């Protein structure tokens, strides 16, 4: 029943919030999000065996053999930890913005869609929750975003992601026709020809690549992240793009191993590495802090995708290599924490300086030392400095790529250098430099409330870096299970 409670709490909370007045809604939303986190922590404490646990199943559409089938395995638990740790922080970051009740209801509706997707064991349910998540984020960006072209940008985002999901629906229908079931245990037992696997590979990949996004399916991302309200940017980059990585590991790899081991897998690996370098170079020249963070996110996701496909290609052709999928699983959590932290700081800076232009910022470290310290911790985490949360994940990802290709790791490894360039640029331009002396005279450090929000993120950066083993245990279980399916 824990799984059912985790799924239903956000949607019941969203319904409640639509009936409340704005002055109390943020506290109700935050309390419900904390309750969801506590339930997830309890599941983690009880999670002691491999495979799917806390499983529930109810009859649904019997004519097509589809059921309300949910459960939690290692990868699902990592995604629940990511979603239900970041959601209360995202809500908390908006406390000074005087948002209406509908805003918080939409965030909880988004959380419901994400939790439902990550716990789904039925492919049709997975697709439905995939579409459910699009509805609240579209309203969040459309109603609370900024900029003259926000409607055009939001429409582009909707068309891209909705159109991409249709490819996934085609793939699910095709494999359903071969098995007569949407349950992923049945889907995993399917025997497809090489040509069928290539078809399934590209149908799934197009949907997941747009959501991530992987080069060259990224043109919606930077504009959407920049236009969205800060909490929308956090949801999109911190949690929502992980849906694509989750889908690759959960469905694409087990259903199309021959395609992965052939030219299709190599093409995707090359695209992922191109995306790392391309996005990093664009981030370096950006002056708009939100666009810089958007391209930073794209570069890090490119490395995650490259590590996954390196691991899968190695496993299919040369024997099991778990490091890439282990690294990707733990890096999703680290990236979510770091990118939410960066957008949190960006929101503070934009409100302080009244601009997104980094060249018009500067000198804030002397007036806001607590902000400077917390921003530094999040920055070194983003750069994957040892003893921070992203270090072990990036190490495993690059190790997998290196095992497959020396040239591949040379280009993918540029992320370490290029990331240091754009992160230190962002930190230096905002925290140091002369700045506007008259403006700086009026500046103070961040409030205690903001210190708590950023402090929690900084704590997560350090604690996951110093004690990564509990998360590595979950990622190892995930990699063993997924790669074992390639040889079924």
N, C-alpha and C positions, 0 to 999 in steps of 0.2 A: 504493500500500500504506500510505501515511501515514494515510489516512482509516480504513482497517481497524484499524490499530494504535491510533488515538485512540479508536475505538469499543470495542475489545476489552480494552484495558488496565484500565479500571475494573472490568469484570465479572470478569475473571480475578483482580484484586486483592481483590474482595469475596469470592470463593470461597476464596482463600487466607486471608483474615482470619478467616473462620468456623472455621478449624482452629487458629488461634494462641492463645496465652495473652495475657491482658490487658496484662501489663507491657511487651510488645514491640509490641502491635498499633498503638498510636498512631504509633510511629515508622515502621512499615512503611506504614501508610496515608498518612502525610505524604510519605514518599519516593515512593510511587506517584503521589500527586497532583502532586508537583513534576515527576516524569517526564512526566506528562500535559501539564503547562504547557509544558515544554520542547518537546514534540512540536508543540504548538499554535503556539508562537513560531517554530518552524522552518517550519511551513506559512505563517505570516504573512510570513516572510522570502522565501519562494518564490512568494508570491501576487503576480503582476505583470500578469495579464490580466483582462479583464472576463468575466463569466459564470461558469458552473459549472466548477470545476477539481478535481483529485484525485478524479475520478469512478471509482466501482467499481460493478459490477452482476453479480449472480449469479442464475440461475434459482431460483425459489422455488415458488410455487403456480401452475403453468402453466395449470391449468383456468380460473382467473379472471384470467389475464394480470397477475399480481402478481410482482414480483421484489425481491430484496434490492438496492435501488438507492440509493446514497449519493453525496453530492458536497458540495463547499464553494463557496459564492459569497460575495459581500461581506457580506450580512446574516448568513449562517451563521458566517462567520469572526468577526464581532463577538460573536455569541452564544457561540462557543467560547472566545474571549478572556475574556468575562465569566465563564463557567462554570469554566474551568480556571485562572483567576487567583484567583477567590474560594474555590474548594474547598480548596486547601491552607491558606489563611488561616482558614477555618472549622474545619478539623481542628486547626490549630495553637492556636486559641483555646480548645480543650477540654483541653489538656495537663494542666491542674491539677485536672481534675474526676474523674480515675480512672474513666473510662468503660470498659466491657467491650469485647471484640473485636467483638461483634455490632453495637455502636453505630457503629464505624468501617466495618464491612462494609456497613451500611445506607447510610452516606453515599456510599461508592463505588458502591453499587447505584443510588443516586439520580443520581450523576454519569453512570453508564452510560445511564440512561434519558434524561437531558437531552441528552447528546451524540448519542445515537441519534435523538432527535426532531429536533434542529437540523440534522442532516446528511441526514435522510431525503428522498428524492426521490419516493418512492412514498407515496400517500395512506394506504393501509392500514397501512404501516409507521409513518407519522406517528401514526395513531390508536393503534396498539399501544404505541408508546413513550410516548404521552400517558398511557395507563393504567399502564404500568410505573412511571412516576415517582410515582404515587399510593401504591403499595405500601410503599416504604421510608419515605416521610415519614409515612404513617399509623402505622407501627410506631415511628418515632422519637418522634412526639408521644404515642402511646399508652403506650409503655413508659417513656419518660424525661421526660414532661411533669410538671407540678405542678398542684396545685389539687384541691379536692374534686370538682369537676364535670368533670374532664378526660376521662372516658370519654364523657360526654354531648356535650361540645364536640367531641371527636375524631370521634364518630359523625356529628354535624351536618356537620362539614367533609367527611367522606367522602361522605355522601349528596349534599351540594350539588355537589361536583366530579364525582362519578361520574354523577349524574343529568344534569348539564350536558353531559358528554362524549357522552351518548347522542344529543343533538341533532346533534352533529358527525358521528356515525356515520351518522345518517339522511341528512345532506347528502352525505357521501362516497358512500354507496350510490346516491343519486339521480343524482349526476353520473357515477358509474361505469356505470350503466345506459344513459346517453346516449353514452358513449364506448367502453365495453368495456375500459377500462384504468384503473388507479389511478395511473399515472405522471403526475406533475404537468405534464409537457410535453403530454401528451394532454388533461389536464383543462383546460389553458389554451386549447386550441383549440376548446373547446366553444362552441356558439352557443345560448344560452338566451333564451327569451322574457322580456319584462319581468316577467310574473307569476312565472315560474320563478326569476328572479333575486331577487325579493323573498323568496320562500320560502327559497332557499339562503342569502341574507343573514342572515335571522333564525335559521336553524338554526345556522349557524356563530357568529353573534354571541352567542347565549345561552351556548354553551360557552366562548367566549373571555372574555365579560364576567364570568362567575362566577369564572374563574381569576384575572382581574386583581386585584381585582374593580372593576367600574364600578357606580356607583349605579344602581338600588337593589338590586343583587345582592351586597351586601357584608356581610350580617349575620353570616356565618361568620368574617370575617377577624379582627377585633380580639380576639375570644375565643380563637381558635386561636393567633394570634401571642403572646398573653399566656400561655397555658397551655403552649405548646411550650417545650422546653429552648432555651437561647440559640442553639445551632447549628441547631435546627429552625427557629427564627424567622429566622435568617440565610438558610437555604436557601429558605424560603417567600418571603420578601420580596426577597432579593437576586437570586435566579435563577428560582425556579419561576414567579412571576407573569409573567415575561417570555415564558413559553410562550404566553400569551394574546396579547401584542403581536405576537410572531413569527407566530402563526397568522393574525391579522388582515392583516398585510402580505403573508404568503405565499399565503394561500388566499382570504380573504374579498374583498379588493380586486380581484384579477384575475378572480374568478368572478362578481361581481355589480356591475359598474360602473354600470349603469342604476339599480339600487336605491340605490347610494351617492349618485348625482346627484339623486335624488328625495327624497321625504319620509322614507324610512327613514334615510338618511344624516344628515339634519337632526335627526331624533329622537335619534339616538345622540350627535351633537355636543352637543345641549342637555343630555342626561343626563350626559355627561362633564364639562361645565362646572358643572352643579349639584353633581356629586360633588367637584369641586375646592373650592368654597366650603363645602359641607356638612362635608366631612372636616376642613378646616382649622379651622373654628369649633369642632368637637368636640375637636380636638387642643388648642386653646387652653385649654379648661376642664378638661382631664384632669389629675389628680394622679398617676395610675399611669403611671410612665415608659414601660413597655412598651406600654400602650394608646395613649399619646401618639404613640409612634413608629409604631405600626400605622396610626393615622389619618393621620399625616404621609405614610406610604407611599401610602395610598389617594389623597391629594390630588395627589401628584406623578404617579401613574399616570393620574389623570384628565386632567392636562395633556398627557401623552403621547398618550392616546387622542384628545383634542380636536385636537391638532396633526395627527395622522394623518388624521382625517376631514375637517378643514379643507382639507388639501392634496389629498385625493382629490376632494372636492366641487368645489374650484376647477379641478382638472385635467379632470374630466368636463364641466363646464359652461362653462369660460372659457379653457381651455388649460393646459398643464402648469405646475404649481407644485410644485417639489421640496422647498421649505424645511421643510414639516411632517414629511415622512417622513425627511428628512435629520436633522432635530432629534430625532425619536423614536428613530432608530437609534443615535445617539451618546448620547442621554439614558438609554437603557436601561443602558448601561455605567456612566455616571456615577451613576445612581440606585442601582445594585447596590453600587458601592463605598461610597457614602455611607450607605446604610441598614444595611449590614453593620457599618460603623464605629460607627454609633449604637447598634446592639444590642450590640456589643462593649463599648462604654463603659457601657451600661446594666447589663450583666452585672457589670462591675467595681463599679459603684455599689451595686447590689443586694446583692452579697456584702459590701461594706464596711459599709453601713448596716443590713443585715438587713431591708430593706423596699423595696417598689416605690414608696412614697409620697414624692413630691418634697418635700412640705411638711415631712418629717422628715429631710431631708438638709440639707447646707450647710456652708460653711467649708472645703472640701477643697482649694481652690486653694493655700492657704498651706502645707499639708502635702504636697501632691503636685503641684508645679509642672510636672513633665514631663507628667503626665496632663492638667493644665489646658491646656497648649500644644497637645498632640495633639488633645484634644477640641475646642479652638477651631478648629483647621484643618479638622476634619471638619464642624464646625458651619457655618463660612462656606461650605464646599463645598455643604452642604445648602441654604443660602440663595442659592446661585448668585451669589456675589460674583464680580466680574470677576477673571480669572486663576485661577479654580478650575474643576474639571471640569464642573460643571453649568451654567456660565454660557452657553457657546455653544449647548448644546442647548435650554435654556429660551428663549434669544433667538430661535432659529429657529422654535421651536414657537409663540411669541407672535406672531412676524412673520407666520406663515401664518394664524393666527386673525384677526389684524388685517386682512390682505388680504381675507378673506372677510366679516368683520363687525366694525364698530367696537364695538357693544354686546357682542359676544362677547368681545373682547379686554379690555374694561373689567372684566367679571366674572372671566374667566380670569386676568387680570393681578393680581387680588387675591391670588393665591397668593404673589406677591413680598412683599407686606406681611404677610399672615397667617402665612406661613412664618417671617418674621423674628420675629414675636411669639412663636410657640410654641418656636422654637429658642432664642432668647435667654432665654425664661422657663426652659427646661430647664437651660441652662447656668448662668444666674444662681442658680437655687435650689439646684443641686447643688454649684457651685464656690464661691459666695460666701455672704454672710449669716453670722449668728452661729454657727449650728450648736450642737452639744452640746460645750461646752468640755472636759469630762472625757473624752468619747469621742475628740475630736480630738487630745488629748495623746498618744494611743497610735498615731496613724496615721502611716504612712510613704508615700513615693512608690511608684509601681508598680514591680514587679520588672523587671529587664533583659529577661526573656523577654516580658513584656507590652509593654514599650516597643518591642520589635522588631515584634510583631504590629500594634500600633496605628501604629507608625512607617511600616510598609509601606503601610497604607491612607492615611495622611496624605500620603505621597510620591505615591501615585497621584492623590489629589485635586489636588495642585499640578502634577504633570508633565503630566497630561491637560489641565489648564487653560492651561498656558503653551505647550504644543506639541500643539494639537488636530488639526493638519492630517492626520497619518497616519490617524486615525480618521475624519475628515471625508471623506477620499478613499474609504474603504470605504462610508460612509453615502451619499455622492453616487452611487456606482455602483449601490447598492441602489435608491435613489429613481428613478434613470433607468430601470432595468430594470422595476420594478414599475409605474410610471406609464405606461411604454410599452405594457404589457399591457392597459391600460384602453382603448386605441384600436386593438387588434388587428383 
